[in-house]
Amino acid sequence: MEGGLTLAAADVAATPLSFFAGILSDSLRIMFHVSHSMTPKAIIFDFGQTLADSAGGFRTAEKEAETKIFADLGLESWPDFLTHYRQFRQEFHSRSNFSRRAIWWAVYLHYGREPDQESLLAAERNYWETVKSKTRPFPEAAVVLAQLATNYRLALITNSQGQPASEKHRLALFPELAALFEVIIVAGEAGLPPKPQPEPFLLCLEKLSLAPAEAIYVGDDWRIDICGAQEVGMQPVWLQHHSVSRKWPSVETSVPIITSLEQLLNLDPPDLASSPCYFPQLVLESNLTSGDKTHTAGDWPHTTGGMVHTTGGQVHTYGGQPHTHGGMVHTAGGQPHTQGGIIHTPGGAM
């Protein structure tokens, strides 16, 4: 199989250690414990609430939409309406469906009304214009990106959030930022599934010709960004920007958390490539297993964030790194499907 990878024992034995992140010093030095040959080469970013603040725009646009739909439906109880509206929104978002028209259509049908499609389309355009008009890059974004670009390749993966395909993503409003990225992936359009599905992450890695362990991913959303990046083997960094008013999910995680993009400038993997491996709260044993096989990298279990990565008791690899996704080794047409040496996961099991 040209350019492909095989799942042989030799691959596992020769696999370098995965990296683990920790936080040191008052200034929050982010450390990535990697093998000598797998130093991070790229930093990949989300856009909304990671490089730019759109929170005010979303709050205003949502309030306008809720008010208009409530009036159009001729309802009496505002609290009851908000409860149902937000339940529908949460259900759609949990499926990574951010189309406002789809959410509003479901709300209207719930109340026994079939909305006018043209009216919904116009309302959605107004919604996104409001969001765009109130989107501002974080003050430090441009300077930090420019400095990082001197040492790392930069890329961006953002969801379309259900805008019509003809509409430009709001990143286009800031060409000075867009120009800093070697690769830009807008997921959720042109047949590409949205994050947290693995395809956008893998496509970006393919375009960069990098293995997952060679990329750091910075995002604000726990499920979409952090879990999505971690699932394909990238090292995530969770940005909880200090200027964003938001209730962050309460989760126990070893993922580094930062509150400003400037803290990324303390990232110093070269000094740590020769450092002793450090996995806090993890007992390293040569017989650590998952499923029915022991998974090792050299003499140590292969881990990311303290977790042994397997798929149904078997190891599959991305660029020589054991990794997991969805509990199965995925194939296309009965054969492992690769993109630039990376095993892709469109569906199926080996």
Secondary structure, DSSP 8 states (H G I E B T S, - for coil): -TT-----HHHHHT------EEEETTTTEEEE---TT----EEEE--BTTTEE-HHHHHHHHHHHHHHHHHHHT-S-HHHHHHHHHHHHHHHHHTT---HHHHHHHHHHHTT----HHHHHHHHHHHHHHHHHT-EE-TTHHHHHHHHTTTSEEEEEEE-TT--TTS--GGGG-HHHHTT-SEEEEETSTT---TTSHHHHHHHHHHHT--GGGEEEEES-IIIIIIHHHHTT-EEEEE--TT-----------S-EESSGGGGGG--HHHHTTS----TT----TT-EETTEE-EETTEE-EETTEE--BTTB-EEETTEEE-STTS--EETTEE-EETTEE--SS---
